[in-house]
Each structure stands twice: as C-alpha cells, then as structure tokens.
Amino acid sequence: MKKQLLILCLSVLITCACKKSSTPDVLPDASQVGANTFGALIDGKVFIPKKKSGSTGAEALSPVYGVLPYLQSVGLLINASNNVTDPYMGIELSSTGPLQQGQTYSLQQSSTNIANAVCFLQADDYEVTSPLTGQLTITKLDPVNRIISGTFFFDAISRTGSKVSVTDGRFDCNF
C-alpha cells in the first residue's frame, strides 16, 4: 500500500513539474474592426508584434494615419516589432501621401512611389528596391472611427545582398 501511494505521489509531482508547451504563434485573422492586430510570414515564419515584459521604448505595434510631422502631409506609418524573439524582427509600412479604401499600392522605394515597406532582422534592414516589389491593399479606411485595415506582401534586399520574403501580411489598427 505504501509503495502504491509513493508511486502515485511521485507521478503527481512529475506531472506538475513539467512545463506546459506554449502555443505556437499564428497569424491573426484578417479583420476590419480596429482589433489592433498585425501579422505576416517572414521567410515562412510567423511574425506578430510582441514586446518583452518590462522593456522600455516604443510599443510593439504603433500605427499612425494622419498628418505626419516629417512629411507635413497626410500619410501612413505602421511600425510593428518583436523584441521577444531572437533575432529581433520588425516591419514598417509607410506612405508619403493619403491612401484610399479599396486601392492597391505598389511597395517600392522610389521618388515617385507613394508606399514603401522595410523589414528589420537583427542588424539588417531589408528594403524593397527595384527589381523587387510588393503590394499594399487598403481594405478599410474609416477616419471617423479611426480604423485602417489592409493586406500586404513584399520581397526585399539588404545592403549585403541577402533577400527576405514577407507574405500573407495583414493589419487591422486604430490610429
């Protein structure tokens, strides 16, 4: 009897001591309700904004649509970062002019293009430069309720020539 009780107690202790595995990150649903979500696949790996507990600095998701001081005109600036993962990852979507609901914009760094994207992986910045390209589609722009939602994808290259592919991007933000 004592032996059975000892085995039962050990089994309970071992079971309690085991860490539960954390659920894997999944992309947020594409929505248009101002859910403050953002996600994409970076080279096939899920990217969602996260900030280490207790860390200082910018928020993991920082959306702005309106008059941008450095432009002195209406534009979009969404910074999404994850400093929980190693390496650090981030995506920035921007426009140098007003956007319209239902429109698709080419993502490419140029003097004539309105929209651009950059991917940050550790110490490298990956920019969308010719011949690489991508697209940003604004699925909802509601200035009254301050909601901007959309989808995006792009290929980008670093100064050292390495490439990154960002696919299945989506965001649904209050600004």
C-alpha positions, 0 to 999 in steps of 0.5 A: 500500500505504501509503495502504491501511494509513493508511486502515485505521489511521485507521478503527481509531482512529475506531472506538475513539474513539467512545463506546459508547451506554449502555443505556437504563434499564428497569424491573426485573422484578417479583420476590419474592426480596429482589433489592433492586430498585425501579422505576416510570414517572414521567410515562412515564419510567423511574425506578430508584434510582441514586446518583452515584459518590462522593456522600455521604448516604443510599443510593439505595434504603433500605427499612425494615419494622419498628418505626419510631422516629417512629411507635413502631409497626410500619410501612413506609418505602421511600425510593428516589432518583436523584441521577444524573439531572437533575432529581433524582427520588425516591419514598417509600412509607410506612405508619403501621401493619403491612401484610399479604401479599396486601392492597391499600392505598389511597395517600392522605394522610389521618388515617385512611389507613394508606399514603401515597406522595410523589414528589420532582422537583427542588424539588417534592414531589408528594403524593397528596391527595384527589381523587387516589389510588393503590394499594399491593399487598403481594405478599410479606411474609416477616419471617423472611427479611426480604423485602417485595415489592409493586406500586404506582401513584399520581397526585399534586399539588404545592403549585403545582398541577402533577400527576405520574403514577407507574405500573407501580411495583414493589419487591422489598427486604430490610429 
